[in-house]
Amino acid sequence: MRLFLVAGLLVTSLCALSQSIPVISQPEVHRIEQTLASDDMQGRKVFTPGIEKAASFIEKEFKKAGLVPLTGYAGFDQSFSMVDPQSVSVTATLDGSPVDKKNIVVFSVENSLNIGAEDHYRKIIVKTSDEFTAAYARYMNSKENVILLVDTSLIKRFTRLASRHMPQFRSVGNRIFILTAWDPKQFRIHYEQKSKNQVLTNLIGMIPGKSRPEEWVVFSAHYDHLGIGQPDASGDSIYNGANDDASGTTAIIALANYFITHRSNERTLVFAAFTAEEIGEFGSAYFATKIDPNKIVAMFNIEMIGTQSRWGKNSAYITGYEKSDMGAILQGNLLGTSFRFYPDPYPEQALFLRSDNASLAKLGVPAHTISTSKMDSEPYYHTQGDDLETLDLENMTEIIRAIALSAGNIISGQQTPVRVKN
């Protein structure tokens, strides 16, 4: 069955469209979502038994769907090692004046550092929120040694960064963030840490393309979340992450089942459940180093689609809409339906660089995130209340169907989005 424009012209709503794609059903969406967001998964935090349970479930779903591993892999696991800091001490002076340790954040794989101006680290001045976002995106997985002087007006952004548990790839450089009101001529920074190696795992499966196997379309989501914390007022201590991002992971499993049932893909379809998004998008960053980005013609990253968007039902937005024509292609393929894809309504939050599409988008791939999350008013975002009961599963099912239909001309090879220019 073809998945493109003809289907849209025959109907006036996605309710009618859904009859042509029975694999993506609300009971099936409920089954997958309920499992991933259950208390048994313990919030799916990295390096915990909970995320291992989630990985095992996703692997079984990929096998059951009939996906095959990526070429060169024996199974669906794409595992990698990171250096995980366990304890840290740091001191610094700027032009001879001591810096409060809470105003220093160091990301390094070295056990000890003692650096000064003579070590010729690149110095970056960060004065605005946009500059902070850009610097974080550029340098967090960079091999370059840098010192980032963050203006004191950005204390909230700096504090959030300082509170993050951030493992590191072994190949990265030293990145030092200092909250300060001035640009020093001299500095001295001493840093020590104890660390251990930790293993993280992406789950990757594919459906080989029939006539264009070397051209890939990626459907992705992250399956990690925040784990277990202090109990809230109701006594709930588990951050189930039903919307963030069990909803996206549910979507890629449902899409894998749909596409493998119809076998209409001329291009290879890759389904990726990434780990460690919540602590730095490390899973997708690793994936980006292991593939040829020129092979990927489009990436559908799916993030938080369990609640209605600001426009209500049958709608979602696409981050970085203006950076390629992928959004216009998807909307065009839904002509005649009631569903609409909108540009990201929260540009001030830089969402294009805050999810698992970012690593590939930086390499020019038309990699965009599809979401409905109202980032200015989601009451359960990163709380213990992000449970199955808070989701609109009927609307979520329609969104997954819309993604399947709108992707039709891309996976068939009839349309190719333009590359992202950075």
C-alpha positions in Angstrom: 0.0 0.0 0.0 1.3 3.4 -0.9 1.5 6.0 1.9 1.4 9.3 0.0 -0.8 12.1 -1.1 -3.5 9.9 -2.7 -4.5 8.7 0.7 -5.0 12.3 2.0 -7.1 13.3 -1.0 -9.7 10.5 -0.3 -10.6 11.7 3.2 -11.5 14.8 5.1 -10.2 13.8 8.6 -7.7 11.6 10.2 -10.5 9.5 11.7 -11.1 8.3 8.2 -7.4 7.9 7.5 -7.0 5.8 10.5 -9.1 3.1 9.0 -6.4 2.5 6.4 -3.7 1.9 9.0 -5.1 -0.6 11.5 -1.7 -1.5 12.9 -1.5 1.9 14.7 -4.4 1.3 17.0 -5.2 3.0 20.3 -5.2 -0.3 22.3 -1.7 -1.1 20.9 -0.5 2.4 21.8 -1.9 2.0 25.3 -0.2 -1.4 25.7 3.3 -0.1 24.8 2.9 3.2 26.7 1.6 1.5 29.8 4.6 -0.8 29.9 7.2 1.9 29.4 5.7 4.3 31.9 5.0 1.7 34.6 6.4 1.9 38.1 8.2 -1.3 37.3 10.5 0.7 35.0 11.5 2.8 38.0 11.6 6.0 35.9 14.2 4.6 33.4 17.2 6.5 34.7 20.5 5.8 33.1 22.7 3.3 35.0 19.8 1.8 36.9 18.0 -1.6 36.7 14.9 0.3 35.5 16.4 1.5 32.2 17.7 -2.1 31.6 14.2 -3.4 31.9 13.0 -0.7 29.4 15.8 -1.7 27.0 14.9 -5.3 27.2 11.2 -4.5 26.5 12.1 -2.4 23.5 14.5 -5.1 22.1 11.6 -7.6 22.4 9.3 -5.3 20.5 11.8 -4.7 17.7 12.3 -8.5 17.4 8.5 -9.1 17.4 8.0 -6.4 14.8 10.5 -8.1 12.5 13.2 -5.4 12.4 16.8 -6.4 11.7 20.0 -5.0 13.3 22.1 -2.4 11.6 24.8 -3.7 9.3 27.8 -4.7 11.4 25.8 -5.3 14.6 24.9 -8.7 15.9 21.8 -7.4 17.7 19.8 -4.3 18.3 22.1 -3.1 21.1 24.4 -0.2 20.3 26.4 0.0 23.5 29.1 2.5 24.4 31.2 3.4 27.4 31.4 6.7 29.2 33.4 8.2 32.0 31.0 8.8 34.9 32.3 11.3 37.6 31.6 10.1 41.1 33.2 12.8 43.3 34.7 16.1 42.3 36.7 18.9 43.9 37.5 22.2 42.2 39.1 25.6 43.0 39.8 28.6 40.9 41.1 32.2 40.9 40.5 34.9 38.4 43.1 37.6 38.4 44.2 36.4 41.8 40.7 36.5 43.3 39.1 33.2 44.5 35.9 31.9 42.8 33.2 30.3 44.9 33.2 26.6 44.0 29.4 26.7 43.2 30.3 29.1 40.3 32.6 26.6 38.6 31.5 23.6 36.6 34.1 21.3 34.9 33.4 18.6 32.4 36.4 16.4 31.8 37.6 12.8 31.7 40.9 13.7 33.3 41.4 12.7 37.0 43.3 15.9 37.6 43.7 19.3 36.0 45.8 22.3 36.9 45.5 24.9 34.2 46.2 28.6 33.7 46.4 31.2 31.0 49.6 29.7 29.7 47.8 26.5 28.7 46.1 28.4 25.9 42.5 27.2 26.3 40.0 28.8 24.0 38.1 31.4 26.0 34.4 32.0 25.2 32.4 34.9 26.6 28.8 34.1 27.2 26.5 37.1 27.9 23.1 36.1 26.6 20.8 33.1 26.8 21.1 32.5 23.1 24.9 32.5 23.4 24.6 30.0 26.3 22.5 27.6 24.3 24.8 27.9 21.3 27.9 27.4 23.4 26.5 24.4 25.2 25.4 22.8 21.9 28.8 23.4 20.3 31.2 22.5 23.0 29.6 19.8 25.3 30.9 17.0 23.1 33.8 18.9 21.5 37.4 17.7 21.6 38.5 21.3 22.1 39.7 22.6 25.5 37.6 25.6 26.4 36.8 28.0 29.2 33.4 29.5 29.1 32.9 32.7 31.1 29.2 32.9 31.8 27.8 36.3 32.7 26.2 36.5 36.2 22.9 37.5 34.6 22.6 33.9 33.4 22.8 32.4 36.9 19.6 30.4 36.4 20.9 28.7 33.3 24.3 28.2 35.0 22.7 26.6 38.1 20.7 24.2 36.0 23.9 23.1 34.2 25.7 22.7 37.5 23.0 20.4 38.8 23.2 18.0 36.0 24.9 14.6 36.3 27.0 14.5 33.2 29.0 11.5 32.1 31.6 12.2 29.4 32.8 10.5 26.2 36.5 9.6 26.4 37.3 11.6 23.3 36.1 15.0 24.5 38.2 17.9 25.7 38.1 19.8 28.9 35.2 22.3 29.2 35.2 24.7 32.1 32.2 27.0 32.9 32.7 29.8 35.3 30.0 32.2 36.4 31.6 35.7 36.5 31.0 39.4 35.7 34.4 40.0 34.2 36.9 38.7 31.7 40.1 37.9 33.6 43.6 38.3 32.1 44.9 35.5 34.4 43.3 32.5 35.9 44.2 29.3 37.7 41.9 26.3 38.0 42.6 23.1 39.9 40.3 20.1 39.5 40.3 16.6 40.8 37.7 13.8 40.3 37.2 10.1 40.9 35.3 8.4 38.1 34.3 5.0 36.7 33.4 3.6 33.3 29.7 3.1 32.7 27.9 1.5 29.8 25.0 3.0 28.0 22.8 1.4 25.3 20.9 2.6 22.3 18.4 0.2 20.7 18.6 0.4 16.8 16.7 -1.6 14.3 15.9 -1.2 10.6 13.8 -2.2 7.6 16.1 -2.4 4.6 15.0 -0.3 1.6 14.0 -2.1 -1.6 15.5 0.1 -4.3 17.4 2.7 -2.3 19.0 0.8 0.7 21.8 3.3 1.1 19.4 6.2 1.7 18.1 6.2 5.3 15.0 7.7 7.0 15.4 7.7 10.8 12.5 7.6 13.3 13.8 8.2 16.8 12.9 8.9 20.4 14.7 8.7 23.8 13.7 6.0 26.3 15.5 7.3 29.4 14.0 9.5 32.1 14.7 10.8 35.6 14.3 7.8 37.8 13.3 7.9 41.4 13.5 11.1 43.6 12.0 12.5 46.7 8.2 11.8 47.3 5.8 14.5 46.2 2.8 15.6 48.3 1.0 12.5 47.2 3.8 10.2 48.2 4.8 9.4 44.6 8.6 9.2 44.2 8.8 7.8 40.6 9.3 10.0 37.6 7.5 7.7 35.2 8.1 9.9 32.1 4.9 8.8 30.3 5.0 11.9 28.1 8.8 12.5 28.3 9.5 10.4 26.4 7.7 7.1 26.7 5.2 8.6 24.2 7.9 9.1 21.6 9.3 5.6 22.2 5.8 4.2 21.9 5.5 6.0 18.6 8.6 4.5 17.0 7.6 1.0 18.0 4.1 1.5 16.6 5.6 3.0 13.4 8.0 0.1 13.0 5.1 -2.3 13.1 3.2 -0.3 10.6 5.9 0.2 8.1 7.1 -3.4 8.2 3.5 -4.6 7.7 3.1 -2.4 4.5 6.6 -2.9 3.2 6.3 0.2 1.0 9.8 1.7 1.8 12.1 2.1 -1.1 14.5 3.8 1.4 15.9 2.0 4.5 14.0 2.9 7.6 15.9 3.1 10.9 14.2 3.0 14.3 16.3 4.3 17.2 15.5 4.4 20.9 18.2 6.6 22.3 19.5 6.6 25.9 20.9 9.5 28.0 18.9 12.3 26.4 18.0 13.7 29.8 21.7 14.1 30.8 23.1 15.5 27.6 21.8 13.7 24.5 24.7 11.3 24.6 22.9 8.4 22.9 22.1 10.3 19.8 25.5 12.0 19.8 27.2 8.5 19.8 24.9 7.3 17.1 25.9 10.3 15.0 29.5 9.3 15.2 28.8 5.7 14.0 26.9 6.4 10.8 27.5 8.4 7.6 25.2 11.5 7.9 25.1 11.8 4.1 23.1 8.6 4.0 20.3 10.1 6.1 17.8 11.9 4.0 15.4 12.7 7.0 15.1 12.2 10.7 11.8 12.2 12.5 12.6 12.6 16.2 9.5 12.2 18.3 9.4 13.9 21.7 6.4 14.3 24.1 3.3 13.8 22.0 1.1 12.6 24.8 -0.7 15.9 25.5 -2.6 18.2 23.2 -0.7 21.0 21.6 -1.5 24.7 22.1 -3.8 24.3 19.0 -5.7 21.4 20.4 -6.3 18.0 18.9 -5.0 16.8 15.5 -1.9 19.1 15.6 1.8 19.1 16.4 4.8 21.3 15.8 8.1 20.7 14.2 11.3 22.3 15.7 13.6 24.0 13.2 10.7 24.3 10.8 12.4 27.1 8.9 15.7 25.3 8.6 14.6 22.9 5.9 11.5 22.2 3.8 10.7 18.9 5.7 7.8 20.5 7.6 6.2 21.7 4.4 6.6 18.3 2.8 4.9 16.6 5.7 2.0 19.0 5.7 1.6 18.7 2.0 1.3 15.0 2.3 -1.6 15.5 4.7 -3.6 17.6 2.3 -7.3 16.9 2.7 -7.0 15.8 6.4 -7.8 17.8 9.5 -4.2 17.3 10.9 -1.7 20.2 10.8 2.0 20.5 11.5 3.0 24.0 12.8 6.3 25.7 13.2 7.8 25.6 16.7 5.9 28.2 18.8 8.6 28.4 21.4 11.7 29.7 19.6 13.0 31.4 22.7 13.5 27.9 24.2 15.8 26.7 21.4 14.1 23.3 21.2 15.8 22.5 17.9 19.1 22.1 19.8 17.6 20.4 22.9 16.6 17.0 21.7 18.0 14.0 19.9 17.7 15.5 16.5 20.4 18.1 17.3 23.6 15.9 16.7 22.5 15.0 13.2 21.1 18.5 12.4 24.5 19.9 13.1 25.9 17.7 10.4 23.4 19.0 7.9 20.7 16.3 8.1 17.1 17.4 7.9 16.6 16.2 11.4 13.6 17.7 13.3 11.6 17.0 16.4 7.9 16.5 16.3 6.2 17.4 19.6 2.9 18.7 21.1 4.4 19.7 24.5 3.2 23.1 25.7 6.6 24.1 27.0 5.2 27.2 28.7 2.5 25.3 30.5 3.0 21.6 30.9 2.1 21.0 34.5 3.7 17.5 34.7 6.9 18.1 32.8 9.8 16.6 34.8 7.5 15.8 37.7 6.3 12.6 39.4 2.9 13.4 37.8 4.0 12.5 34.3 1.9 9.3 34.4 -0.2 7.4 31.9 -3.4 8.8 33.3 -2.4 12.4 32.2 -2.1 11.5 28.5 -4.6 11.8 25.7 -4.0 8.4 24.1 -6.7 8.9 21.4 -5.0 12.1 20.2 -1.5 10.6 20.6 -2.6 7.7 18.3 -3.8 10.1 15.7 -0.4 11.9 15.8 1.4 8.7 15.2 -0.9 7.9 12.3 -0.3 11.4 10.9 3.5 10.9 11.1 3.2 7.6 9.2 1.1 9.1 6.4 3.1 12.3 6.1 6.3 10.4 5.8 5.0 8.4 2.8 6.6 10.3 -0.1 9.9 10.5 1.8 10.2 6.8 2.5 9.1 6.0 -1.1 11.9 8.1 -2.5 9.5 10.6 -4.2 10.5 13.5 -2.0 13.8 14.5 -0.3 14.0 17.4 2.1 16.8 19.9 1.6 19.8 19.7 3.9 20.0 21.9 7.0 22.4 24.8 6.7 24.4 25.6 9.9 
